[in-house]
Each structure stands twice: as C-alpha cells, then as structure tokens.
Amino acid sequence: MNKEHLTTLWRWLSVASVLFLATTIISLQGGTEFLGRLFGDKGSSIHDNNPAVGYFGAIICSGFFLLASIAFLLHARRHGGHWHSRIPVVWLQGLDTSALEAKAFQICVLLVFVAMPLAGIVRCIGEAESGDICEQDTKNFYKGSETNLVWAPVAKERKQMRLRKADAGDMPCSAGVELFPRSWTPLGIYGLPLAAGGVAMSAILSVFLRRRLQVPAEPSETT
C-alpha cells in the first residue's frame, strides 16, 4: 500500500472507532438508549444495559482501533523524514506539516484518533467488569465484584451465561446479554484492546523516536 492508501485507511477506521466509542460513552452516561437497545434487552432501561454496552463497546471499538493502528504504524515506519510528516494528514490535503500550526493540528489528530479511543476502551472495560453474571433460568448468580471477565464463570447447567447490571441480586436471569464462550471473552475484552494499544504505542514510538532516514553519499571517483 502507498502513502495515500494508508492515510485513507487510518482516517476512516479511526473515524469509525471514535464515533462508535462516542456513542457508547454517551449511552453509558444515560444520554441515549441506542446502544442499550441494540445490544441488550429492549424492555430494560439503559441503566440495566450499561455492562452489556461496555462489553460490546470495548470489543467492537478495539477491533476498529487495531486495524486503524496497523495502518498508522505502517505509515509511520515507511513515510516521512520528520515526526510531523510521519502522522497521516487527514482532511487537509497538501498541508505543510513543518508549519507551527500544522504541527499543532497533527498533535490534535493524535489525541483524537489515539488517546481518546484508548481512554474510552478502558472506560468500557471497567463498566463491563462491574456487571453481574448469571446462568439463564437457573439460580446460579455471581456478583460483579466477585468475578472478572478474564476467567468468567462457566455454565453449570449448560445454559446461557448472561452479563447484566451490577447488584441485580437474585432477580430472574433474563436481562442483559449472552457472554461469548469462556475462551473468547478474555480474548475479546482484553486481548483485542491490548493488541490495539500495543500497535498504537509502537506507531507513536515510530513517529517520535525513529531517526530521519539518511541518504548515503555516493563515493567520490578516484582519478
């Protein structure tokens, strides 16, 4: 892929990640029921669905963020002699990145496309971890404070394991969302974010620490 391809991929994958993440955080704050109704029980309130929103928000946003970070890393390693030119130029085609205001713009792009997704994904993971877990149509209940999604409880009666709001107590296990199988859940809720964060940090290091490429001098002819 050339420079334009990588820039386009980073721009649109980052936009998808940021927009989905912004909608997720707004839902967690109670501003909209869109994601709650998309991922949870339609008969429940948004508060009932917060752990479910955080669960899927972390997984989906991490997927977009990982793909965007790969494009960013490739661009940072392949193109640009200075740090500000290693950051893909989004929207402002022909931008002279050596200008002071252009450098400030590039820093703002990093904050929006890298720092914000990282912070938002951590917020989503925290919300998902707060939820209770239960086995559907059984009396098997597990408090969120006593469980974690790295090693989630398994079904004792071969029924769905559901993630629902915190402190649900012994309410019937019908709300919330079904957890992925035990081995998939930690990969999705922690593996994807760690991979995305690692690639993003590698890209940042490539931007600011990679030395400027030196063109070797041609050997002088001897007479």
C-alpha positions as CSV (number, residue, x, y, z in Angstrom):
1,M,0.0,0.0,0.0
2,N,1.2,3.5,-0.8
3,K,1.0,6.6,1.4
4,E,-2.5,7.6,0.2
5,H,-3.9,4.1,0.9
6,L,-2.6,4.0,4.4
7,T,-3.8,7.6,5.1
8,T,-7.3,6.7,3.9
9,L,-7.5,3.5,5.9
10,W,-6.3,5.3,9.1
11,R,-8.7,8.1,8.6
12,W,-11.9,6.1,8.1
13,L,-11.1,3.3,10.5
14,S,-10.3,5.9,13.2
15,V,-13.5,7.9,12.5
16,A,-15.5,4.6,12.8
17,S,-13.8,3.8,16.1
18,V,-14.2,7.3,17.6
19,L,-17.8,7.7,16.5
20,F,-18.8,4.2,17.8
21,L,-16.9,4.9,21.0
22,A,-18.5,8.4,21.5
23,T,-22.0,6.8,21.1
24,T,-21.0,4.1,23.6
25,I,-19.8,6.6,26.2
26,I,-22.9,8.7,25.7
27,S,-25.1,5.6,26.3
28,L,-23.1,4.7,29.4
29,Q,-23.8,8.2,30.7
30,G,-27.5,7.8,30.1
31,G,-27.7,10.2,27.1
32,T,-29.2,7.8,24.6
33,E,-30.6,4.3,24.6
34,F,-29.4,3.5,21.1
35,L,-26.6,1.0,22.1
36,G,-28.6,-0.3,25.0
37,R,-31.4,-1.2,22.8
38,L,-29.0,-2.6,20.1
39,F,-27.1,-4.9,22.4
40,G,-29.4,-5.5,25.4
41,D,-32.9,-6.3,26.4
42,K,-35.3,-3.9,24.6
43,G,-37.6,-3.9,27.6
44,S,-34.9,-2.7,30.0
45,S,-33.7,0.7,30.8
46,I,-30.3,2.0,29.7
47,H,-29.0,1.6,33.2
48,D,-29.8,-2.1,33.1
49,N,-27.7,-2.4,29.9
50,N,-24.6,-0.5,30.9
51,P,-22.4,-3.6,31.4
52,A,-23.6,-5.0,28.1
53,V,-22.9,-1.7,26.3
54,G,-19.4,-1.6,27.8
55,Y,-18.8,-5.2,26.9
56,F,-19.6,-4.9,23.2
57,G,-18.3,-1.3,23.0
58,A,-14.8,-2.4,24.2
59,I,-14.7,-5.3,21.7
60,I,-16.0,-3.5,18.6
61,C,-14.1,-0.3,19.3
62,S,-10.9,-2.3,19.9
63,G,-11.4,-4.1,16.5
64,F,-11.6,-0.8,14.6
65,F,-8.8,0.7,16.7
66,L,-6.5,-2.3,16.0
67,L,-7.0,-2.0,12.2
68,A,-6.5,1.7,12.3
69,S,-3.4,1.4,14.4
70,I,-1.8,-1.1,11.9
71,A,-2.3,1.4,9.1
72,F,-0.8,4.2,11.3
73,L,2.2,2.1,12.2
74,L,2.9,1.2,8.6
75,H,2.7,4.9,7.6
76,A,4.9,6.0,10.4
77,R,7.6,3.4,9.5
78,R,7.5,3.9,5.8
79,H,6.9,7.6,5.2
80,G,8.1,11.0,6.5
81,G,11.5,12.3,7.4
82,H,10.3,14.3,10.5
83,W,7.8,13.4,13.2
84,H,5.1,15.7,12.0
85,S,5.2,14.2,8.5
86,R,5.0,10.6,9.8
87,I,1.5,11.2,11.1
88,P,-1.0,10.7,8.2
89,V,-2.5,14.0,7.1
90,V,-6.3,13.7,7.3
91,W,-8.7,16.0,5.5
92,L,-6.2,18.9,4.9
93,Q,-4.6,17.7,1.7
94,G,-1.4,19.4,0.8
95,L,-0.8,20.5,4.4
96,D,2.7,21.8,5.1
97,T,3.3,19.8,8.3
98,S,6.5,21.8,9.1
99,A,4.5,24.9,9.9
100,L,3.8,25.6,13.6
101,E,0.0,25.5,13.3
102,A,0.2,22.3,11.2
103,K,2.3,20.6,13.9
104,A,-0.4,21.6,16.5
105,F,-3.0,20.1,14.2
106,Q,-1.1,16.8,13.9
107,I,-0.9,16.6,17.7
108,C,-4.6,17.2,18.0
109,V,-5.2,14.4,15.4
110,L,-3.2,12.0,17.6
111,L,-5.2,13.0,20.7
112,V,-8.5,12.4,18.9
113,F,-7.5,9.2,17.0
114,V,-5.2,7.5,19.5
115,A,-5.7,8.9,23.1
116,M,-9.4,9.1,23.0
117,P,-10.0,5.5,21.9
118,L,-7.6,4.2,24.4
119,A,-9.3,6.1,27.3
120,G,-12.7,5.1,26.1
121,I,-11.9,1.4,25.7
122,V,-10.6,1.4,29.3
123,R,-13.8,3.0,30.4
124,C,-15.9,0.4,28.6
125,I,-13.9,-2.5,30.1
126,G,-14.4,-1.1,33.6
127,E,-18.2,-0.8,33.0
128,A,-18.3,-4.4,31.6
129,E,-16.4,-5.8,34.6
130,S,-18.9,-4.1,37.0
131,G,-21.8,-6.3,35.8
132,D,-23.2,-9.4,37.5
133,I,-23.1,-12.7,35.7
134,C,-25.8,-15.3,35.9
135,E,-26.8,-18.6,34.2
136,Q,-30.2,-18.1,32.4
137,D,-33.2,-19.8,34.0
138,T,-31.2,-21.1,37.0
139,K,-30.3,-19.9,40.5
140,N,-26.6,-19.6,39.6
141,F,-25.8,-15.9,40.3
142,Y,-22.3,-14.3,40.5
143,K,-21.7,-10.7,41.7
144,G,-19.6,-8.4,39.5
145,S,-17.4,-7.6,42.5
146,E,-16.5,-11.2,42.9
147,T,-15.9,-12.1,39.2
148,N,-13.9,-10.9,36.3
149,L,-14.1,-11.4,32.5
150,V,-10.5,-12.8,32.3
151,W,-11.9,-16.0,33.8
152,A,-15.7,-15.8,33.8
153,P,-17.9,-18.4,35.5
154,V,-18.9,-21.3,33.3
155,A,-22.4,-22.7,32.9
156,K,-23.2,-25.5,35.4
157,E,-26.4,-26.5,33.6
158,R,-25.4,-25.9,30.0
159,K,-27.4,-22.7,29.6
160,Q,-26.5,-19.2,28.5
161,M,-24.2,-17.2,30.8
162,R,-25.5,-13.6,30.8
163,L,-23.9,-10.3,31.7
164,R,-26.3,-7.9,33.4
165,K,-26.4,-4.8,35.6
166,A,-24.5,-4.7,38.9
167,D,-26.2,-5.6,42.1
168,A,-29.0,-7.5,40.4
169,G,-29.2,-9.9,43.2
170,D,-31.4,-12.9,42.7
171,M,-33.6,-11.2,40.1
172,P,-34.6,-13.7,37.3
173,C,-31.7,-14.2,34.9
174,S,-33.4,-12.9,31.7
175,A,-31.9,-9.5,31.1
176,G,-28.5,-8.5,29.8
177,V,-26.6,-10.2,27.0
178,E,-25.1,-13.6,26.5
179,L,-21.3,-13.8,27.1
180,F,-19.1,-15.2,24.5
181,P,-17.7,-18.7,25.3
182,R,-15.2,-18.6,28.2
183,S,-12.1,-18.7,26.0
184,W,-13.4,-16.0,23.6
185,T,-14.5,-13.5,26.3
186,P,-10.9,-12.7,27.6
187,L,-9.6,-12.5,24.0
188,G,-12.3,-10.0,23.1
189,I,-12.5,-7.9,26.2
190,Y,-8.7,-7.9,27.0
191,G,-6.8,-9.4,24.1
192,L,-8.1,-7.1,21.4
193,P,-7.6,-3.9,23.5
194,L,-4.1,-5.0,24.4
195,A,-3.2,-5.7,20.8
196,A,-4.6,-2.5,19.6
197,G,-2.9,-0.5,22.4
198,G,0.4,-2.2,21.7
199,V,0.3,-1.5,18.0
200,A,-0.8,2.1,18.7
201,M,2.1,2.7,21.1
202,S,4.5,1.2,18.5
203,A,3.2,3.7,16.0
204,I,3.7,6.6,18.4
205,L,7.3,5.5,19.1
206,S,7.9,5.2,15.4
207,V,6.6,8.7,14.9
208,F,8.8,10.4,17.6
209,L,11.8,8.1,18.0
210,R,12.5,6.9,14.5
211,R,15.6,8.6,13.1
212,R,15.4,10.5,10.0
213,L,16.4,8.4,7.0
214,Q,19.9,9.3,5.8
215,V,20.7,9.1,2.2
216,P,24.2,7.6,1.8
217,A,26.6,9.8,0.0
218,E,27.8,8.5,-3.3
219,P,31.5,7.5,-3.3
220,S,33.7,10.0,-5.0
221,E,35.5,8.9,-8.1
222,T,39.2,8.5,-7.8
223,T,41.4,9.6,-10.6
